[in-house]
Amino acid sequence: MANQVIQPVRADQALTSQATQVVPNARGRAFLVNANQAQRNNDVVNGTFLVYNVYVSILFNTGAYMSFVCFDFEPMLSSSRSKLERSFTVEVANGKPILIDSVIHGCTLDLNDYDLSIDLIPMKLESFDIIVGMDWLAQHHAEVVCFENYIRIPLDYDRILHIFGEKPSRGL
């Protein structure tokens, strides 16, 4: 089944991870991508990572301005939803708008034994449990190394975190 990957029409109209305000009439678009397509796409990195001691399928997507969590995984998060001051809509590939009216602040991604905070917007997702968007990637000064399918995140004390994505299998 395909997955909804979010890309807003105008980045200045989308939710920021630091605030719970959204500019009125903000709209986004969603494209359909599944795990196999993501492995072949140089704009994204996907893999299985720990979130609250549960392995989840995560898509790191430079085309998504915000970060999302699927409804099915939401109960496993230790944080609860907060209502947005103003809701906004996301348009999926079939043209149908989806109303976004809440966010879950302060969730934790465990990436190679580093706990990193992320704000997630609950939404129906089919192929991934979490989509990490540009809000989080920019906040952490992440660099996507497309050719080698990994993300580089600078940490304190000149350390660098490398997040390697899954690569498509080549068969026997």
Secondary structure, DSSP 8 states (H G I E B T S, - for coil): --EEEEEES-GGGS--TT-S---TT-EEEEEEE-HHHHHH-TTEEEEEEEETTEEEEEEEETT-SS-EEETTTGGGSSS-EEEEEEEEEEE-TTS-EEEEEEEEEEEEEEETTEEEEEEEEEE--SS-SEEE-HHHHHHTT-EEETTTTEEEEE-GGG-EEEEE--------
